[in-house]
């Protein structure tokens, strides 16, 4: 009986993932074609107006945009299933190779930002919940509101300009170094963008932590543990935080999925060749295959993060396993 339920649950999740990815594919395909212009006008600019009908027809055939939209969509989707994500005329490289280079960079940035967000948000949320409606609670709420209100591009520009002008710290002015090429320079280049993203992520994590901790602290077993003389630190960490982890993990998983989609603005400001910047350049050049395939990879990453979050529920909460 239990095996059947688990089997059905797995099938249901796979079906939901497939439908989600198909919906994303349809949506991005339609939205790209709704943007004025095409690869020809993006590549030639005003010179595209001087093309003869025959020249334009040849270019449309070269880019594969001369076929009906229905044919274009399923031709691209069929290639994706065979591992062919397309080709970037701008970069003179395959989309699969470009994505394989950009995705680990964005993943590293996302993990660093999540770590910083947790280090800021969770302690601040617990501090606020320890004494509601007090000065410390007001401070935590203020920091959370600031994290939600300050735009990432503004904070990024401010930090970059301030540190570059005052102490001459601007490692992002150099050619980007991967973690394998130069770990020290890579971490220096990732520090500011991770801090900008981590500050924004810390706000919802802090608010979620505060709400969850306040809810758990009001439960009967916490009062019982306090009456039995359980130490304050052990009570806070093991009993309160341990039982408040599920909503915190949920929020963290959502934020990680968002970051794997590419923090486009932050990557652009700090010149980080991540997946978000790749999509942005693809949209500017109207490279349909590049944008469509990259967005599909991002959607797949988001689905996998959600699945990992569900599995993590089972590890931290016995009620889910039951």
C-alpha positions as CSV (number, residue, x, y, z in Angstrom):
1,X,0.0,0.0,0.0
2,X,2.8,2.5,1.0
3,X,4.8,1.5,-2.0
4,X,1.8,2.1,-4.3
5,X,1.3,5.6,-2.8
6,X,5.0,6.5,-3.2
7,X,4.9,5.2,-6.8
8,X,1.9,7.2,-7.6
9,X,3.4,10.3,-6.0
10,X,6.6,9.9,-8.1
11,X,4.5,9.6,-11.3
12,X,2.5,12.6,-10.3
13,X,5.6,14.7,-9.7
14,X,7.2,13.7,-13.0
15,X,4.0,14.5,-14.9
16,X,3.8,17.9,-13.2
17,X,7.4,18.6,-14.1
18,X,6.9,17.6,-17.8
19,X,3.8,19.8,-18.1
20,X,5.6,22.7,-16.4
21,X,8.5,22.5,-18.8
22,X,6.2,22.2,-21.8
23,X,4.3,25.2,-20.6
24,X,7.5,27.2,-20.2
25,X,8.6,26.2,-23.7
26,X,5.4,27.4,-25.2
27,X,5.4,30.6,-23.3
28,X,8.9,31.7,-24.1
29,X,8.5,30.7,-27.7
30,X,5.4,32.9,-28.1
31,X,6.9,35.8,-26.1
32,X,10.1,35.9,-28.1
33,X,8.1,36.2,-31.4
34,X,5.9,38.9,-29.8
35,X,9.0,41.2,-29.5
36,X,9.4,43.4,-32.6
37,X,12.3,42.5,-34.9
38,X,14.1,39.2,-35.6
39,X,17.7,37.9,-35.9
40,X,18.2,39.7,-39.2
41,X,17.4,43.1,-38.0
42,X,19.2,42.5,-34.7
43,X,22.4,41.5,-36.6
44,X,22.3,44.1,-39.5
45,X,20.5,47.0,-37.8
46,X,19.4,49.7,-40.3
47,X,21.3,47.9,-43.1
48,X,18.5,45.2,-43.0
49,X,16.3,47.7,-44.9
50,X,18.6,47.5,-47.9
51,X,18.2,43.8,-48.3
52,X,16.6,42.6,-51.5
53,X,13.6,40.1,-51.1
54,X,15.9,37.3,-52.3
55,X,18.6,38.1,-49.8
56,X,16.1,38.4,-47.0
57,X,14.6,35.1,-48.0
58,X,18.0,33.4,-47.9
59,X,18.7,34.8,-44.4
60,X,15.3,33.7,-43.1
61,X,16.0,30.2,-44.4
62,X,19.5,30.3,-42.8
63,X,18.0,31.3,-39.4
64,X,15.1,28.9,-39.8
65,X,12.5,31.6,-39.4
66,X,10.9,31.1,-42.8
67,X,8.9,28.1,-41.7
68,X,5.4,28.3,-40.0
69,X,5.6,28.9,-36.2
70,X,4.1,25.5,-35.5
71,X,6.9,23.8,-37.4
72,X,9.6,26.1,-35.8
73,X,8.4,25.2,-32.3
74,X,8.3,21.4,-32.7
75,X,11.5,21.4,-34.7
76,X,13.3,23.2,-31.9
77,X,11.7,21.0,-29.3
78,X,12.6,17.8,-31.2
79,X,16.2,19.0,-31.3
80,X,16.2,19.6,-27.6
81,X,15.2,16.0,-26.9
82,X,18.2,14.8,-28.9
83,X,20.5,17.1,-26.9
84,X,20.9,19.7,-29.6
85,X,20.0,23.1,-27.9
86,X,20.9,25.1,-31.0
87,X,23.7,27.4,-32.1
88,X,24.6,31.0,-31.3
89,X,25.7,33.0,-34.3
90,X,26.9,35.8,-32.1
91,X,29.2,33.6,-30.0
92,X,30.0,31.1,-32.8
93,X,29.4,28.3,-30.4
94,X,26.7,25.8,-29.5
95,X,24.1,26.7,-26.9
96,X,24.9,23.5,-25.0
97,X,28.5,24.5,-24.6
98,X,27.6,28.1,-23.6
99,X,25.1,26.9,-21.0
100,X,27.6,24.4,-19.6
101,X,30.0,27.2,-19.0
102,X,27.5,29.8,-17.7
103,X,25.3,27.6,-15.4
104,X,28.1,26.6,-12.9
105,X,29.0,30.3,-12.5
106,X,25.4,31.2,-11.7
107,X,25.1,28.2,-9.4
108,X,28.2,29.3,-7.5
109,X,26.8,32.8,-7.2
110,X,23.4,31.4,-6.1
111,X,24.9,29.2,-3.4
112,X,27.1,32.0,-2.0
113,X,24.1,34.3,-1.9
114,X,21.9,31.7,-0.2
115,X,24.6,31.1,2.5
116,X,24.9,34.8,3.2
117,X,21.1,35.2,3.2
118,X,20.8,32.4,5.7
119,X,23.6,33.7,7.9
120,X,21.9,37.1,8.0
121,X,18.2,36.2,7.9
122,X,17.9,33.2,10.3
123,X,19.7,34.8,13.3
124,X,18.0,38.1,12.7
125,X,14.6,36.4,12.5
126,X,15.2,34.5,15.7
127,X,16.4,37.7,17.4
128,X,13.2,39.5,16.4
129,X,11.0,36.6,17.5
130,X,12.8,36.3,20.9
131,X,11.0,39.5,22.1
132,X,8.2,40.7,19.8
133,X,7.3,44.4,19.6
134,X,10.6,45.4,21.2
135,X,13.5,47.5,19.9
136,X,15.3,44.4,18.6
137,X,12.1,43.3,16.8
138,X,11.8,46.7,15.3
139,X,15.5,46.6,14.1
140,X,14.9,43.2,12.5
141,X,11.7,44.4,10.8
142,X,13.6,47.5,9.6
143,X,16.4,45.4,8.1
144,X,13.8,43.0,6.5
145,X,11.9,46.0,5.0
146,X,15.1,47.5,3.7
147,X,16.1,44.2,2.0
148,X,12.7,44.0,0.3
149,X,12.6,47.7,-0.7
150,X,16.2,48.6,-1.9
151,X,16.5,47.5,-5.6
152,X,19.4,45.2,-6.3
153,X,20.8,47.4,-9.1
154,X,20.9,50.4,-6.7
155,X,22.7,48.5,-3.9
156,X,25.0,46.9,-6.4
157,X,25.9,50.2,-8.1
158,X,26.4,51.9,-4.7
159,X,28.7,49.2,-3.3
160,X,30.7,49.0,-6.5
161,X,31.2,52.8,-6.7
162,X,31.9,53.3,-3.0
163,X,34.5,50.5,-2.7
164,X,36.2,51.3,-6.0
165,X,36.5,55.0,-5.2
166,X,37.4,54.8,-1.5
167,X,39.6,51.7,-1.1
168,X,40.2,50.8,-4.8
169,X,38.5,47.4,-4.5
170,X,37.1,46.5,-7.9
171,X,38.1,42.9,-8.8
172,X,35.1,42.9,-11.2
173,X,37.1,45.3,-13.4
174,X,39.4,42.4,-14.4
175,X,38.7,39.5,-16.7
176,X,36.3,37.0,-15.0
177,X,38.2,34.1,-13.4
178,X,36.4,30.8,-12.7
179,X,36.8,28.9,-9.4
180,X,39.2,26.4,-11.1
181,X,41.3,29.0,-12.9
182,X,42.0,31.4,-9.9
183,X,40.0,30.6,-6.7
184,X,41.1,33.7,-4.9
185,X,40.2,36.2,-7.7
186,X,37.0,34.3,-8.3
187,X,35.9,34.6,-4.7
188,X,36.8,38.3,-4.7
189,X,34.7,38.8,-7.9
190,X,31.8,36.9,-6.4
191,X,31.9,38.7,-3.0
192,X,30.0,41.9,-3.9
193,X,27.3,40.3,-6.1
194,X,26.7,37.6,-3.6
195,X,26.4,40.2,-0.8
196,X,23.9,42.2,-2.9
197,X,21.8,39.1,-3.6
198,X,22.2,37.7,-0.1
199,X,20.9,40.9,1.5
200,X,17.8,40.8,-0.7
201,X,17.3,37.1,0.1
202,X,17.8,37.6,3.8
203,X,14.7,39.8,4.0
204,X,12.1,37.1,3.2
205,X,14.1,34.5,5.1
206,X,14.1,36.7,8.2
207,X,10.4,37.3,8.0
208,X,9.7,33.6,7.4
209,X,12.0,32.7,10.3
210,X,10.3,35.2,12.7
211,X,6.8,34.0,11.8
212,X,7.7,30.3,12.1
213,X,9.6,30.7,15.4
214,X,6.7,32.7,17.0
215,X,4.3,30.0,15.9
216,X,6.4,27.2,17.3
217,X,7.1,29.0,20.6
218,X,3.4,29.2,21.3
219,X,2.9,25.4,21.1
220,X,2.4,23.3,24.2
221,X,5.6,21.2,23.9
222,X,7.7,24.3,24.1
223,X,6.1,25.3,27.4
224,X,6.5,21.8,28.7
225,X,10.2,21.8,27.7
226,X,10.7,25.1,29.4
227,X,8.9,23.9,32.6
228,X,11.2,20.8,32.7
229,X,14.2,23.2,32.8
230,X,15.6,22.8,29.3
231,X,18.3,25.4,28.7
232,X,17.5,28.5,26.8
233,X,20.1,27.8,24.0
234,X,19.1,24.2,23.6
235,X,15.4,25.2,23.6
236,X,15.9,27.8,20.9
237,X,18.2,25.7,18.6
238,X,16.9,22.2,19.0
239,X,13.2,22.6,19.8
240,X,12.2,25.9,18.4
241,X,14.4,26.3,15.3
242,X,14.3,22.5,14.6
243,X,10.5,22.6,14.3
244,X,10.5,25.8,12.4
245,X,12.8,24.6,9.6
246,X,10.1,23.5,7.1
247,X,8.9,27.0,6.1
248,X,12.5,28.3,6.2
249,X,13.6,25.5,3.9
250,X,10.6,26.3,1.6
251,X,11.6,29.9,1.3
252,X,15.2,29.1,0.8
253,X,14.4,26.6,-2.0
254,X,12.2,29.2,-3.7
255,X,15.0,31.8,-3.5
256,X,17.6,29.3,-4.8
257,X,15.4,28.5,-7.7
258,X,15.0,32.2,-8.5
259,X,18.8,32.7,-8.4
260,X,19.5,29.8,-10.6
261,X,17.2,31.6,-13.1
262,X,20.0,34.1,-13.2
263,X,20.1,37.4,-11.4
264,X,20.2,39.3,-14.7
265,X,20.7,42.8,-13.3
266,X,23.4,41.9,-10.8
267,X,25.3,39.7,-13.3
268,X,25.2,42.5,-15.9
269,X,26.4,45.2,-13.4
270,X,29.3,43.0,-12.1
271,X,30.2,41.6,-15.6
272,X,29.6,38.0,-14.5
273,X,29.2,35.7,-17.5
274,X,26.3,33.7,-15.9
275,X,23.1,32.2,-17.2
276,X,21.1,35.4,-16.7
277,X,23.5,37.5,-18.7
278,X,23.5,34.8,-21.4
279,X,19.7,35.1,-21.7
280,X,19.9,38.9,-21.7
281,X,22.4,39.0,-24.6
282,X,20.3,36.4,-26.5
283,X,17.2,38.6,-26.2
284,X,19.1,41.6,-27.4
285,X,20.4,39.7,-30.5
286,X,17.0,37.9,-31.0
287,X,18.8,34.5,-30.9
288,X,15.7,32.4,-30.5
289,X,17.3,29.0,-30.0
290,X,19.7,30.5,-27.4
291,X,17.0,32.1,-25.3
292,X,14.5,29.3,-25.6
293,X,16.9,26.5,-24.7
294,X,18.6,28.5,-21.9
295,X,15.2,29.3,-20.3
296,X,14.2,25.7,-20.6
297,X,17.4,24.6,-18.7
298,X,16.6,27.3,-16.1
299,X,13.1,25.9,-15.7
300,X,14.5,22.4,-15.3
301,X,16.9,23.6,-12.6
302,X,14.0,25.2,-10.8
303,X,12.0,22.0,-10.9
304,X,15.0,20.0,-9.6
305,X,15.5,22.5,-6.8
306,X,11.8,22.1,-5.8
307,X,12.2,18.3,-5.9
308,X,15.3,18.5,-3.7
309,X,13.4,20.7,-1.3
310,X,10.6,18.1,-1.0
311,X,13.2,15.4,-0.3
312,X,14.7,17.7,2.4
313,X,11.4,17.9,4.1
314,X,11.4,14.2,4.6
315,X,14.9,14.4,6.2
316,X,14.1,17.2,8.7
317,X,10.5,16.5,9.6
318,X,9.3,13.0,10.7
319,X,5.7,14.0,10.1
320,X,6.4,14.2,6.4
321,X,8.0,10.8,6.3
322,X,4.9,9.4,8.2
